């Protein structure tokens, strides 16, 4: 099909879609210009500008350098907020008001001795670590609170020895200890004396507890304190016993 035939077809299309009302003079002039360009045929490309080798980026590297897209700045990584340094406390060993021995923040001391002079005095051991504390003389009670890897050895107590929020501790009584209370403690070795074999052991939310009982040959026999229990209802009340199911 020649150029004249193509032009004729396009002209007929425009004519079929033209509005019913007469076209304006400007519209007719625009269509006449369009048909004139189409009628040129291959000569229509004669007016295009030729692209020379120096205008092609693959042949002229200098053009690529002129259009380098600046890299988008990457977002700065969020600053790592350092954890606050643990507060350093001065170790404390003091008798307050002649009634309570406060042993606090002792770290790495395996030769600490508390000399109690009255059986009404109490001993409160707080946040000690990697230490051994010896209490000489009979006292009313001893409490270990938030201690870790700490041992306490004492002559005798009137009421009870108590541990709370501790980890990996050892307790040894050389004399009387009516009651031992272990609360929220993970890892507790208790060495009983001959006179404290009948001590009451009260435990709550604790694990890895062992009682070491002195034997006739001078050695200690180890007995784990139960951690798992079974509770049933017998028709009138709850009955709890040690569970052997692991």
C-alpha positions, 0 to 999 in steps of 0.5 A: 500500500502506497503513501497516498492510500494510507493518507486516504484511509486516515482522512476517511477515519477523521471524516467519519468521526468528525462532529456534525457541526462545521469545524472551525478554521483552526481545526481544518488548518491543523488537519491539513498540516497533518495530512501534508506531513503524512503525504511526505512518505519517507521524506518525513524523516528528512527533518530529523537531526542526525545523532553523531558518534560524539553524542552517543554515551556508549561511544563517548564516556565523557557524556556518562560522567556528566549524568552520574546520579548522586548516591542517595545517602544511607540512613545512619545506623541508630546509636547503640545505647550503652547499658548503665554501669552497675553501681559500685557499693562500699562493703558494709560490716556493722552492728546497728543499734547493738541489735542487727549485724549488717553484712552487705556488698561483700565480694571475694572475701573468704575470711569474713568473721562476725563476732556476735556477743548476744543471742538476741542479735540478728545477722542480715547478709545482703548482696554478697558474692563469692564470699565465706562469712563465719558467724561466731557466737549464738544469734537469734536469726540469720538471713541471706538476701540476694546473695550469689555463690556465698557460704555462711557458717555459724555456731547456732541460732535460736529461731531460724536461718532464711534465704531469699532470692539467692543463687548457689549458696551454702549453709552450715550449722555447727549447732542448733538450727530449729528452722530453715526457710528457703525462698526463691533460691536456686541452688542451696546446699545445707550442712546440718549438725548432729543437733540440727538433724530434726530441723524443719525445712520450709521451701517455696519457689526454689530448686536444686536444694540438698540436705547433707546429714552427718553420718556415724563415720563422720561423712555426710549423706546427701538428700535432695529436697523434693521440688515436685508435688502431686495434689488431689481432692479426697472429698473434703480437703486437698491432699499433697504428696511428693510426686515421683514423676519426672 
